[in-house]
Amino acid sequence: PLLWVFVLLGVAALLLLVLRRLDAAHRDAAERLEEQGRELARQAARLKAIHEVAAALSRVVELPELLGEGLERAVRALGLEGGQIHLKTRDQDQVMRLSAMFGKDTHFWDGEQTIEVGDCICGQAAADGAPVVVDDVARDPRLAGRACAAGGVPSIASVPLQTQGGTLGVLTVRSCDPHNFVIQDIE
């Protein structure tokens, strides 16, 4: 009978050891499964973000709408009153046409539907490929007879819109109050 007790104790110990190993293996498998679930969730989040970007990029956007939105954001970010975008025409590289405008008193830009590259502040920014800032429009001879001077705009900044192929046009912002543009404004 004592031998049977030892055999039963040995079998019980062996079963306990097997159960512990199975439990450890089960916990390891559960942890791996949980980690795989977290990784799948991360991948799903990445794929969702990629899908959202692709959906946004595939949305049909007309150029005037895109220009108008960009101009409005620039004007609002600077806390100014308005601005316009002139783009070079396809058939004449030395002429820019008014493509978007935003803000108060846009009617005085009616006389600036087209601007020649090199003419006035906007045209100079396009010709030079560099920003042009005028903090006091009334004192700048380049603006004599131009819509901005006639409209009473005291301060203006014109920045070229450039790509690798050159200057596409200019974005011009204006202030109805005297404004000293700083480098951060231009950037």
Solvent accessible surface area in square Angstrom, and as a share of the most:
residue,aa,sasa,rsa
1,P,141,0.89
2,L,121,0.60
3,L,129,0.64
4,W,172,0.60
5,V,73,0.42
6,F,124,0.52
7,V,68,0.39
8,L,114,0.57
9,L,108,0.54
10,G,38,0.37
11,V,72,0.42
12,A,54,0.42
13,A,61,0.47
14,L,108,0.54
15,L,104,0.52
16,L,89,0.45
17,L,77,0.38
18,V,67,0.39
19,L,107,0.53
20,R,155,0.56
21,R,161,0.59
22,L,110,0.55
23,D,62,0.32
24,A,46,0.36
25,A,56,0.43
26,H,125,0.56
27,R,141,0.51
28,D,72,0.37
29,A,46,0.36
30,A,46,0.35
31,E,110,0.50
32,R,146,0.53
33,L,124,0.62
34,E,105,0.47
35,E,72,0.32
36,Q,109,0.48
37,G,38,0.36
38,R,110,0.40
39,E,57,0.25
40,L,118,0.59
41,A,63,0.49
42,R,105,0.38
43,Q,75,0.33
44,A,60,0.46
45,A,61,0.47
46,R,127,0.46
47,L,118,0.59
48,K,129,0.55
49,A,51,0.40
50,I,112,0.57
51,H,121,0.54
52,E,92,0.41
53,V,88,0.51
54,A,52,0.41
55,A,51,0.39
56,A,63,0.49
57,L,143,0.71
58,S,85,0.55
59,R,137,0.50
60,V,126,0.72
61,V,52,0.30
62,E,110,0.49
63,L,98,0.49
64,P,88,0.56
65,E,77,0.34
66,L,102,0.51
67,L,24,0.12
68,G,25,0.24
69,E,63,0.28
70,G,36,0.34
71,L,0,0.00
72,E,59,0.26
73,R,169,0.62
74,A,30,0.23
75,V,1,0.01
76,R,155,0.56
77,A,88,0.68
78,L,51,0.25
79,G,60,0.58
80,L,20,0.10
81,E,36,0.16
82,G,0,0.00
83,G,0,0.00
84,Q,0,0.00
85,I,5,0.03
86,H,0,0.00
87,L,34,0.17
88,K,49,0.21
89,T,20,0.12
90,R,250,0.91
91,D,123,0.64
92,Q,89,0.40
93,D,88,0.46
94,Q,107,0.47
95,V,26,0.15
96,M,0,0.00
97,R,119,0.43
98,L,30,0.15
99,S,42,0.27
100,A,12,0.09
101,M,78,0.35
102,F,50,0.21
103,G,30,0.29
104,K,125,0.53
105,D,75,0.39
106,T,36,0.21
107,H,124,0.55
108,F,37,0.15
109,W,4,0.01
110,D,87,0.45
111,G,69,0.66
112,E,11,0.05
113,Q,85,0.38
114,T,60,0.35
115,I,4,0.02
116,E,110,0.49
117,V,25,0.15
118,G,46,0.44
119,D,61,0.31
120,C,14,0.09
121,I,1,0.00
122,C,4,0.03
123,G,0,0.00
124,Q,51,0.23
125,A,0,0.00
126,A,5,0.04
127,A,57,0.44
128,D,88,0.46
129,G,24,0.23
130,A,43,0.33
131,P,64,0.40
132,V,14,0.08
133,V,55,0.31
134,V,9,0.05
135,D,59,0.31
136,D,62,0.32
137,V,2,0.01
138,A,95,0.73
139,R,198,0.72
140,D,22,0.11
141,P,113,0.71
142,R,104,0.38
143,L,1,0.01
144,A,80,0.62
145,G,80,0.77
146,R,45,0.17
147,A,14,0.11
148,C,6,0.03
149,A,35,0.27
150,A,88,0.68
151,G,36,0.34
152,G,57,0.55
153,V,7,0.04
154,P,29,0.18
155,S,0,0.00
156,I,1,0.00
157,A,1,0.01
158,S,0,0.00
159,V,39,0.22
160,P,14,0.09
161,L,50,0.25
162,Q,104,0.46
163,T,74,0.43
164,Q,197,0.88
165,G,81,0.78
166,G,33,0.32
167,T,22,0.13
168,L,92,0.46
169,G,0,0.00
170,V,0,0.00
171,L,29,0.14
172,T,1,0.00
173,V,6,0.03
174,R,2,0.01
175,S,5,0.03
176,C,57,0.34
177,D,91,0.47
178,P,115,0.73
179,H,50,0.22
180,N,115,0.59
181,F,21,0.09
182,V,80,0.46
183,I,113,0.57
184,Q,126,0.56
185,D,32,0.17
186,I,33,0.17
187,E,162,0.73
